[in-house]
Amino acid sequence: MFAPQYNIEINNDGTNGQIGPAALKVVYDLGKKAAADFMQQQARDGGRLSGAYR
């Protein structure tokens, strides 16, 4: 089972409770890394995508 745990701290640089550009980039990069990790895990032997990237 793929269940990573990420411990992150985001310092928001936005005003009036809105998310700022730096915090938004951190969230985007975290999602991108999580998706890449999941695809890599599924491409290993026995995963749903094993053999798809050869």
C-alpha distances in whole Angstrom, upper triangle without the diagonal:
4,6,9,13,16,19,22,25,27,31,32,36,36,39,40,36,35,32,34,33,32,29,28,28,25,23,23,23,20,18,19,17,14,15,16,13,10,13,13,10,10,14,13,14,12,10,12,14,15,19,19,21,23
4,6,10,13,16,19,22,24,28,29,32,33,36,37,33,32,29,30,30,28,26,25,24,22,20,20,19,16,15,16,14,10,11,12,9,7,10,11,8,9,12,12,14,13,11,12,14,15,19,19,19,22
4,7,10,13,16,19,21,25,26,30,31,34,34,30,29,27,28,28,26,24,23,23,20,18,19,18,14,14,15,14,10,12,14,11,9,13,13,11,12,16,16,18,17,14,16,17,19,22,22,22,25
4,6,10,13,16,18,22,24,27,28,31,32,29,28,25,26,25,23,21,21,20,17,16,17,15,12,12,14,11,8,11,12,9,9,13,13,11,13,16,16,19,19,16,18,19,20,23,23,22,25
4,7,10,13,16,19,21,25,26,29,30,26,26,23,24,24,22,19,20,19,16,15,16,15,11,12,15,12,10,13,15,12,12,16,16,15,17,20,20,23,22,20,21,22,24,27,26,26,29
4,6,10,12,16,18,21,23,26,27,24,23,20,21,21,18,16,16,16,12,12,14,12,9,11,13,11,9,13,14,12,13,17,17,16,19,21,21,25,25,22,23,24,25,28,27,26,29
4,7,10,14,16,19,21,24,25,22,22,19,20,20,18,15,16,16,12,12,15,14,11,13,15,13,13,16,17,15,17,20,20,20,23,25,25,28,28,26,27,28,29,32,31,30,33
4,7,10,13,16,18,21,22,19,19,16,16,17,14,11,13,13,9,10,13,12,9,12,14,13,13,16,18,16,18,21,22,21,24,26,27,30,30,28,29,29,30,33,32,31,34
4,7,10,13,15,18,19,16,16,14,14,15,12,10,12,13,9,10,14,13,11,14,17,16,16,19,21,20,22,25,25,25,28,30,30,34,34,31,32,32,34,36,35,34,37
4,6,9,11,14,16,13,13,10,10,12,9,6,9,10,7,8,12,12,11,14,16,16,17,20,21,21,23,25,26,26,29,31,32,35,36,33,33,33,35,37,36,34,37
4,6,9,12,14,12,12,10,9,11,8,7,10,12,10,11,14,15,14,17,19,19,20,23,24,24,26,29,29,30,32,34,35,39,39,36,37,36,38,41,39,37,41
4,6,8,11,9,8,6,6,9,7,5,9,11,10,11,14,15,15,17,19,20,21,23,25,26,27,29,31,31,33,35,37,40,40,37,37,37,39,41,39,38,41
4,7,10,9,9,7,5,7,7,7,10,11,12,13,15,17,17,19,21,22,23,26,27,28,30,32,33,34,36,37,39,43,43,40,40,39,41,43,41,40,43
4,7,7,5,5,4,7,9,8,10,12,13,14,16,18,19,20,22,23,25,26,28,29,30,32,34,35,37,38,40,44,44,41,40,40,42,44,42,40,44
4,6,6,8,7,11,12,12,13,16,17,17,19,21,22,23,25,27,28,30,31,33,34,36,37,38,40,42,44,47,47,44,43,43,46,48,45,44,47
4,6,9,10,14,15,14,15,18,19,19,21,24,24,25,27,29,29,31,33,34,35,37,39,40,41,43,45,48,48,45,44,44,47,49,47,46,49
4,7,9,13,14,12,13,17,17,16,19,21,21,22,24,26,26,28,30,31,32,34,36,36,38,40,42,45,45,41,41,41,44,46,44,43,46
4,6,10,12,10,10,14,15,14,16,19,19,19,22,24,24,25,28,29,30,32,34,34,36,38,40,43,43,39,39,39,41,43,41,40,44
4,7,8,6,6,10,11,10,12,15,15,16,18,20,21,22,24,26,26,28,30,31,32,34,37,40,40,36,36,35,38,40,38,37,40
4,6,5,6,9,10,11,12,14,16,17,18,20,21,23,25,26,27,29,30,32,33,35,37,41,41,37,37,36,39,41,38,37,40
4,6,5,6,9,10,10,12,14,15,16,18,20,21,22,24,26,27,28,30,32,33,35,39,39,36,35,34,37,38,36,34,37
4,5,5,6,9,10,11,12,14,15,17,18,20,21,23,24,26,27,29,30,32,34,37,38,35,35,34,36,37,35,33,36
4,5,5,6,9,10,11,13,14,15,17,19,20,21,23,25,26,27,29,31,32,36,36,33,33,32,35,37,34,33,36
4,5,5,6,9,10,11,12,14,15,17,18,20,21,23,24,26,27,29,31,35,35,31,31,30,33,35,32,31,34
4,5,5,6,8,10,10,12,14,15,16,18,20,21,22,24,26,27,29,33,33,30,30,29,31,32,30,28,32
4,5,5,6,9,10,11,12,14,15,16,18,20,21,22,24,26,27,31,32,28,29,28,30,32,30,28,31
4,6,5,6,9,10,11,12,14,15,17,19,20,21,23,25,26,30,30,27,27,26,28,31,28,27,31
4,5,5,6,9,10,11,12,14,15,17,18,20,21,23,25,29,29,25,25,24,27,28,26,25,28
4,5,5,6,9,10,10,12,14,15,16,18,20,21,23,27,28,24,24,23,25,27,25,23,26
4,5,5,6,9,10,10,12,14,15,16,18,20,22,25,26,22,23,22,24,26,25,23,26
4,5,5,6,9,10,11,12,14,15,17,18,20,24,24,21,20,20,22,24,22,21,25
4,6,5,6,9,10,11,12,14,16,17,19,23,23,20,20,18,21,22,20,19,22
4,5,5,6,9,10,10,12,14,15,17,21,22,18,19,18,20,22,20,18,21
4,5,5,6,9,10,11,12,14,16,19,20,16,17,16,18,21,19,18,22
4,5,5,6,9,10,11,12,15,18,18,15,15,14,16,18,16,16,19
4,5,5,6,9,10,11,13,17,17,14,15,13,15,17,15,13,17
4,6,5,6,9,10,11,15,16,13,14,13,14,17,16,14,17
4,5,5,6,9,10,14,14,10,11,11,12,15,14,14,17
4,5,5,6,9,12,13,9,9,8,10,12,11,10,14
4,5,5,7,10,12,9,11,9,9,12,11,10,13
4,5,6,9,10,7,9,9,9,12,12,12,15
4,5,8,8,4,6,5,7,10,10,10,13
4,7,8,6,7,5,4,7,7,7,10
4,6,5,8,7,5,8,10,10,11
4,6,9,9,5,8,11,11,12
4,7,8,6,9,12,13,14
4,5,5,9,10,12,14
4,6,9,9,11,14
4,6,5,8,10
4,6,7,9
4,6,6
4,6
4
